[in-house]
Amino acid sequence: MPDYGVTDRGFVLKRLDVIIEEVHADLTAGFGVDTRLLETSFLNALVTTFCNQIAELWEVAQDSYYAKYPATATGVNLDNAVQYGGLRRSPNRKTVYPLHCTGEDGTTVREGARVATDTMPEVRLSATDEFQITRSNFNEVAVVVAAEQRDAVYSVTINGAQYSYHNTNGNSADIIAGLKAAINNDDYEISVEDAETLVISDNLKTRGNVLILTENLTTSRVTTIANFSAEEWGRVVIPHGVVSKMVNNITGFDSVTNLLDPVYGRNQETDIELRQSYLAKSALRSNTMIESVVAELLNNVANVESASGYENDTDETDARGLPPHSIEIIVEGGLEDDIAQAILRRKAGGIQTYGSVSVDVPGVYGGSVPVHFNRPDYLYTWLKVVLHGDASKVPVNYSALTIQSLSEDGAEFVAGTDMLTQLFNQGIYDAVAGLTFVEILSAYSASKSYVPSAEDYRQQNIIVTTRQKILLSETRIEVSFIADS
């Protein structure tokens, strides 16, 4: 093997001083005189000039070599390198909120129609596709009598189940009261407004239903669930119930609100995130079932941010509560149906799934297969970082550099990953020059609205269960500096 270039030790760069020495050695042997004697000589200046060009070509060769490997490539070269594994960088994605849209039955809402929050500043969202507010896809509907008829049958059919009332006197209030008594389905809340309006509301706020009415009944309003995306890229978080403003005036589209959790978006993967996800995604071809399921979710299910899994291959319920011969997959982001289908594609036959989220996936041979999984339980974590060091060497933007380092390390957390504060130290020391000591205090809670007091911060690691995930945010990190005396 050669001493320089591609060797058994990787790529070894031939430096400028080595090139100059080798050229002078060859010229000295050829001319019979030492060409190194006078540094200001014409020949020495000529050798130094073209040797510098050769050295630059060596650097290009080295960059080309390292650009082929995910561990060392950056930018476009990293994108090209991971393609050898059939993978690609996750692009920018917008947060998508399912909104409850209320209006007149049959109203068409165009793609791109805008709504907004009542917060300051407001957050605007746009309809991802054209949709209809219709009784054929209702989550809540208000039914009224269209024609008062004596000795007539009034029927309401919900998802194929028919409920009827035979009216004798033709009174609207009696008809509505009779229909309310006839609908005996625990999946729906049935109420009456102003004595003459029957309101059917699905107890499951994520479900769409099909309503069929006899011709003597009609609707006064319908609520349909439709997807709206935030206008900004990335993770956009808004509280429930704050989307209420109509930016575009669409006849028949009367009101809107957000009652459901969104599918969060993300910013394009950074080089660091892509290298980390490359290791997980490359397990797609693994023979290990858990790794294969996780890789399938990360590769082929849109908007999945993280996934982890556990298996109980024994004949007894394990310490996590997993039944015998079952798996538990914990997924952050993504649509429930897409996640369930991906799990079913990759899990082995005869292995059961475990979790609080249940989705019925159509089976290959008819019927449906129930697939279960879990969402992570978030631990909202606050950090207070105190840096000690030489004030003359610590950069003025030490706070931003520290927060960036902590955020990059925090991006690696998945459900079940403990937060060991000492593991943050190396990244902070690498990012901020002149430090002699790093002190990290932490506080955490399962409540999103939690704000720690000074007494809550402790020098502690956070040990989580397999279903908990630590969430770090730049807004929950405080950095200060104390100069060494």
Salt bridges, closest charged atoms under 4 A:
ASP8 OD1 - ARG9 NH1 3.86
ASP17 OD1 - ARG15 NE 3.33
GLU21 OE2 - ARG36 NH2 2.95
GLU22 OE1 - LYS14 NZ 3.09
ASP34 OD1 - ARG36 NH1 3.06
ASP79 OD1 - ARG89 NE 2.92
ASP105 OD2 - ARG135 NE 2.55
GLU122 OE2 - ARG124 NE 2.76
GLU122 OE1 - LYS245 NZ 2.67
GLU140 OE2 - ARG221 NH2 3.78
ASP151 OD1 - HIS166 NE2 2.78
GLU193 OE2 - ARG221 NH2 3.01
ASP202 OD2 - ARG207 NE 2.73
GLU231 OE2 - ARG114 NE 3.08
ASP261 OD1 - HIS240 NE2 3.07
ASP271 OD1 - ARG89 NH2 3.06
GLU273 OE1 - ARG266 NH2 2.92
GLU296 OE2 - ARG345 NH2 2.75
GLU296 OE1 - ARG346 NE 3.04
GLU305 OE2 - ARG235 NH1 3.35
ASP315 OD1 - HIS325 NE2 2.57
GLU328 OE2 - ARG467 NE 2.47
GLU332 OE2 - ARG235 NH1 3.99
GLU332 OE1 - LYS469 NZ 2.09
GLU439 OE1 - HIS388 NE2 3.88
